[in-house]
Amino acid sequence: MAGLLPRLFFQHFGDTSFAVENEEGRVAAFLVGFRSQSHPDEAYIHFVGVDPAYRGHGIGAALYRGFFERVLAQGVTRVHAVTSPVNRGSVAFHQAMGFDVEPGDDVVDDIPVQTNYDGVGGSRVRFVKTL
C-alpha cells in the first residue's frame, strides 16, 4: 500500500500524517489524516496501512492514538473514518479504537453502510469517534 501513498499527503498534511519505518528504512506503517477545513472541530483519517509482517504489534493503534492526541490539541472533538464493509478486520479495529458505526441507508452482513459513498458500488461503513 505504501506505493499508493503520494508525497503530497506528507507535504500538505504533515502535522497529522505519520509513517513508521522498519529496520531497513522501508515504510512499515502509515496514517494519513487531517483536520477538516469545513468543520474545524472534526478530523478525518483518510488512509492507513500496516505491513502484514508488522500487524498485531500495536503499531496501527499507536498511529491512531498519536493522531487523536495531535488533533485534540488543535481543538478537534470528533474523528471520522470509513472502510469497506467486506473488511471485517478494519471494522473490528475501528470499534476496538472506540469508533461508533454511523447509521447508513443499507445493511451488509449486519453492518450499517452508506451505499455509493465512494461512487456507484462504493458502499462504506462510516465511523465517528468523540474525543
ABEGO torsion letter per residue (X at the ends): XAAABBAAAAAAAAAABBBBBBAAGBBABBBBBBBBAABAABBBBABBBBBAAABGAGAAAAAAAAAAAAAAAAGBABBBBBBBAABAAAAAAAAAAGBBBBBBABBBGGBBBBBGAAEBGBBBBBBBBBX
